[in-house]
Amino acid sequence: MSLLLAQGMILRHFDEPPPLGGNAEKEARYRCIPYALLMEWEKPRTWHEARENLRRVRRLSQRSRFGHADILR
């Protein structure tokens, strides 16, 4: 994810689908380490837009103790 953000890509959607059915033990394990992550990325339309997005990511990650991942929350 960091590599894509560093290239100026724009993350439009991020989702961790919840488990459906199954026993409680498997559901608990799935919630700790999800089997699937869904991401929708968008390529910037212009070089200027990519540069501005990269600046935004860097500025937000400097404020966050969690880095890039916290930006998406």
N, C-alpha and C positions, 0 to 999 in steps of 0.2 A: 504494500500500500504506500509506503514512504517513497518508493521509487517512482510510482505513478504521480504522486503529489509533487515530487521534486521536478518532474518533467512538465508541470503546469496543467496536468489533467484535472478535470473538475468532477468530483464525486457527487452525483445527483441523488443516489439512493443507496442505502445500506440496510440490510435486514438479516436477522438471525431467526429463521422460522422456528417456532416452538415445537416440541415433540407432540405427536398426536397418537394417543393410545399407548399400548404397551404397559409393562409393569412399572411400579414406582421406582425400583432400583435403576432400571434403564433410563427412565425419564430424568432422574437426578443426575446420572452420569452425563447425559446429553446436555443438560443445562450448564454443567461445568465446562465441557468441551464440545461445542456444537459440531455436528457433522457437515453442516452446510452454511455458507455465508453467501448472500446474494448482494452483488454490487453492480450499480449502473454508472458507468463512466462516460464523460463527454469530452471530446477533443475540443480545445479552444478554437474559436473561429479565426482568431488572428494571433500573431506573435505578441502583440501588445496585451491581449486578454490573458495569454499564458503567463506573461511576466507579472501582471497584476495579481493573478491568482497565486503564483508562487510567493510573491511578497506577502499576501494575506496569510498564507499557510505559515510562513516563517514568523510573522508577527504574532499569530495566535499560539504557535508552538512555544515561543519564548515565554509567554505568560502562563503556560500550562506545565505542571510538573509531570504530566503524562505524555507529552509530545504530540505527534500528529493524530494518534488515535482519539485523543480527547476532543479534538476539533469537531469530530463527527457527531458528538453527542449533543 
